Amino acid sequence: MPSRSRRPVSSRVFVRLAVAMLASLYVVVASGAFVRLTASGLGCDNWPRCGDKPFPEQGFHAFVEFGNRVVALVGIVLTLVVWLASRRVEGLSPRVRLAALAAFVGTLSQIPLGGLTVIFDLHPLLVMSHFLLALVVLGLATVVAVEAWSHARGVGARIGPTWWRLLATSGVPACLALVVTGAVVTAAGPHSGGEDIRRLGVEVTDAVYVHVRATAVYGIGLAVVGVWLARRRRSVPGVVRLGLLLLGVLGVQMIVGEVQYRNALPWGLVLVHVILGATVWTLTVAIVHTLWRPPVTLLSPAAREVARVAPGERRQYA
């Protein structure tokens, strides 16, 4: 008889695990931003310990930094669990297992990267790398979650012609440029992650100038993709709803960005801006991946008739 650890994992259980992993990594991004914006980056300066002990004894900054480590540990455990579970899900694509493994390795890599960030007194490039790696892992977790959903409910045919899907896919690097330039703005601003930490050496106004234009490029691309989706909303209503959600979050993000800039970047608004930025990134990755492999629940009843596309087939919705 096979051992209990070798028993298959059901698709429904895998969906729950993938969603839990995605939520935990989202919290990791938010808690990391909270550490930086409260100047708690060196709250536990004797890495990997917190002072002379493995846990903080007192002090707001120490507890904030230690809390981030705990949250990150939960994320590491969940990415490991999801990767191991993916190996037990029958019929799951090897690419999903690879994405789950990459998410685990990326999350695990945050430990030495975070240590180097503390050891080198929060060098701005290391701080940015720490944040951007978290976003890459968040994107991988998003792909795994969408694939888990598709595997449990069925996969529909690709949406739209190839040229349009490629155009929409270019939104991922455009969104990455958006968040990278936003990270540069934060690195150039007053929130370095600790007291008396050296800055990036870029003027905030120059960084904002580039960031605003990156936002404009992304917004124009989103509008073009959105118009095509709106015209075919009856066949892909779920994807359209995701697009509208992304549009709404982006609109709020732009308002928050303008308000925070005109008020000298208060850390509370910057934290909201970072969380919204992570949401824009997650939704962008989810929508783009959905165009290539949509869960049938996002499609109209008529479109679901061509669901469960066999491997290698290239049917698509016009």
Secondary structure, DSSP 8 states (H G I E B T S, - for coil): ---GGGS---HHHHHHHHHHHHHHHHHHHHHHHHHHHTT-TTTT-STTSBTTBSS--S-HHHHHHHHHHHHHHHHHHHHHHHHHHHTTSTT--HHHHHHHHHHHHHHHHHHHHHHHHHHTT--HHHHHHHHHHHHHHHHHHHHHHHHHHHHHH-B--EES-HHHHHHHHTHHHHHHHHHHHHHHHHHHSS--SSTT----S--HHHHHHHHHHHHHHHHHHHHHHHHHHHHTTTT-HHHHHHHHHHHHHHHHHHHHHHHHHHTT--HHHHHHHHHHHHHHHHHHHHHHHHHHS-BGGGS-TTGGGG-S--TT---EE-
